[in-house]
């Protein structure tokens, strides 16, 4: 019984430490060939999105979105989560959004129009 739990714990830890690239099917229900990935750039969260095909929806532009979390307050600290949007770029180009130096990454995605 303990070996099963240990195997499950190792599997969950392995999956959690894997790459954080989200394919288009998982990130959006729209059939556009897009993707997004998140990484650290000098300790800052950075999301990069790309689209290689407009698909049947005739999408013209896309942008990266990253959710950043900062801790505010001295006596009663609380988390504040807010989105940061990258610039709208045409299909075939990359869009990048970055968090500030004193924040952490809470999530990432992309938007198309």
N, C-alpha and C positions, 0 to 999 in steps of 0.2 A: 504494500500500500504506500509506504513512504517513497519508494522509487518512482511510482507513478506521479506523485505530487512533485517530486524533484524534477522529473522529466518535463512536466507541465510548466514548472517555474523556469527551467532553463529555456524551454521553447518560447515562453512569453518574453523573457529577457532578450533572447536572440531577435525576436520580431521587433521589439521596441528599439533595439539598437541598429536596426537596418536602415537602408536609404529612405529618404523622405520625399520621393518623387511620386506625385499623384497623376495618374493618367487621366485623359479627358473623360472617360466613362465614369470614374469615381468622383471627379471634381464637378461635373456638370451633366445635366441630362440632355443637353443639346449636342447633336452629332457634328461636332467640329473637332478636327485633329489638333488639339491643344494639350499642353502640359504645364505643370508648375513644380518648382523645387525650392526648398528652403535650405539655407546654409548660414554659417557664421562668417562675417567679414570683419576682422579686427575686434571680435567680441560682440558685434552688432548683428541682429537678425536681418537676413536679406532674402527676399523672395524674388525669383525670376520666372516669368511666364513666357511661353512661346506658342505660336500657332503656325502650322505649316500648310493648312488647307482651309479655305473658307467653308467647305461642306455645303449641304443643301440649304442651310439657313441663310446663306449669303452674308455671313459676318464680315464686317469691314475692318474692325479694330478690336484690340484686346488690351487688358492691363492687369498687372499683378496687384494683389491685395494681401497685406500682412497685418495680423492683429498683434499689437504690442501691449505689454503689461508693465506698469511702473508702480512702485510703492510710494504712497503719499502720506504725509502726517507724521508727527513725532510722538505725541502722547497716545494717539489712537491710530496706528498705521492701518491703511487699507489699500487694496489693489485697485488700480484704475486701468481698464482695458479699453483700447481705442484702435480703430483701423487706420492704416496708412495706405494710400493708393499710389500706384505708379502712374506714369503718363500713358495716355492712350497712344498706341502705336499700330501701324498697319500689319496685316497678316504677313508673316515672314520675318518680322523683326522681334527683338526681345524687349520686354518691359521689366523694370526692376523697382522694387519698393524696399526701403530699409527702415528699421527701428532706430531709436536713439541709443546712445552709449549706456545710459543707466536703465535700460528696459530689457525685458525678456520677450521671447516670441510665444504667443498663445495660439496662433493658428495662421494658415495661409491658404489662398485660393486665387482664382482669376475671374475676370468678368469679360464678357464679349458684348459687342453691339454692332 
